[in-house]
Amino acid sequence: MRATWRRLPAKRHDAGWEPGLAVPAADGSPLLTDHYFPRAEGDFPTLLVRSPYGRGLPWSPMYGLLFAEQGFHVVLQSCRGTGGSGGAFDLWRNEAADGQATVSWLREQPWFNGTLGTVGPSYLGYVQWALALDPPPELKAMVVQVGLHDPHALFHTHGALRLENALAVGVGMTYQHQGMAPFLRATLRLQRRLRDVTTAQPLRGAYATALGGELPWLDDVMTHPDPEDPYWCGASLTQAAERLGVPTSLITGWHDALADQTFEQYDRLRRAGCETALLVGPWTHTSALQQGWPEVFAESLAWLRAHLYADPSGLRPTAVRVHIGGENAWRDLDDWPPATAVTPWFPTAQGHLTRQPPTDSAPLTSFRYDPADPTPSLGGPLLSRTAGPRDNRTLEARDDVLTFTGPPLTEPVDLLGPVSARLRLSTNTGHADVFTRLCDVDPQGRSVNICDGLGRIRTTGHVPAQITVAMSSTAHRFAVGHRIRWQISGGAHPRYARNPGTGQSPLDATTFTPVHITLHTDSALMLAMQADGQKG
């Protein structure tokens, strides 16, 4: 591990290991737990790491050993129904009670000194928010890495199913706690069968051949697109951040599938007056824990030492640090998003992107989206290995993808903050999705995705409907000679389940109707541009 990540800090202590402890859950079910500790005299604070993905690789070295070497007791626990723990795993419903039961057990341990922190990524962040609903008095710091607080938003957006994410979560939850070999075999099987699964008619239940059988919880999350459905009651933990007083460090990447959830967490914590830090790197959900691990570990360790050891020497002077894409540099900021001017860029019928508002109201252009030959997804914020920035030229050559491109820039343009699209669209069927993406085009013509989003539109007759599509956030520099490009299409498959064009549920559709989508004037790409005087 040290050979892979050469920038890890030197260890302070040798580490010991006490495996297979049975911690009673809220209902008495045994939660299997490994205890890592510094082999040294004295009191050390404790870190609680609760995971549905097992307690072996990569969790044992990255969280158990590394943090124990730095002077922490680490309690690495398998959530109920996973990794040998008793009971049945039920996505999100038991984490608050089981976390509280684990803290009650900690209070009885002779080595527990009453100072507790939590750390972990993804669902390991969700269990931290669950504990923070009613934070125990011992909890002094949290580090949520590429973390989840709203399961619904992981699986759905504006009624569209995040299909590829759902399948990736299905594999992770089913196989990862069984060990790396079963997990890798299942991941490869899903990759081989992904096309067959995602184009099945109907889509409902088709995943079973790739995931080794039916998963009732996965059926449930896929078939409940409405966030107000009683099924999702209690799933979102937004209220935890709205009243939290525990100092919390948040870490994400610009291409993390949970980046928007991290920005929501930061906003709520800041409004609650909670001490908060934010680090955003050039990472995907998985690369943050791979290529980005030296930065992520250093950030996490500095925060935990500051609040569990009263040692702030490793903290940076500002609340926010972001990586600036296109410049490959880090920038420290006082807050996120910084003060910027939201500037509209307008499409033209000739395929240009301009700062000049349109002077007429004629339709600009149209395209045909055929769900039988859906526009493919390419890169972006996914949970899978295909996530991240990609060359979009092949995608943009398709007839069902519109592009609008600005002129070569004569001076750099910095974007820092949310990006959105204001769209006026009409359709011939009344039902369509619209996928909108911001790209950076270099002087050689390579078009690289920066951020994107998807919205769902309903239209009546030929009357245009207006929709605003959130396209996440970015910190990116468009260099001199580069061009800003706006890409618009009718979907991104299999990232999102294809819209059948009929109004029928994508899970049950067996009939697919091509849809003609017309883009009208008054549409605009909304960019958070930073003035020269504001740059750090």
Secondary structure, DSSP 8 states (H G I E B T S, - for coil): -TTT-TT----SS-EEEEEEEEEE-TTS-EEEEEEEEESSSS---EEEEEESS-SSTTHIIIIIIHHHHTT-EEEEEE-TTSTT-SS---TTTTHHHHHHHHHHHHTT-TT--S-EEEEEEEHHHHHHHHHHTS--TTEEEEEEEEE-S-HHHHHEETTEE-HHHHHHHHHHHHHGGG-HHHHHHHHHHHHHHHHHHHT-SS-TTTTHHHHTS--HHHHHHHT---TTSGGGTTT--HHHHHT--S-EEEEEEEE-TTHHHHHHHHHHHHHTT--EEEEEEEEETTGGGTTTHHHHHHHHHHHHHHHHSS-GGG--SSSEEEEEBTTTEEEEESSSS-S-EEEEEEE-TTSBEESS--S---EEEEEEE-TTS--B--SBS-SSTT-B--B-HHHHTSTTEEEEE----SS-EEEEEEEEEEEEEEESSSEEEEEEEEEEE-TT--EEEEEEEEEEEE-BTTB-EEEEEEEEEEEEEE-TT-EEEEEEES--BTTS----SSSS-TTT------EEEEEETT-EEEEEEE-GGG--
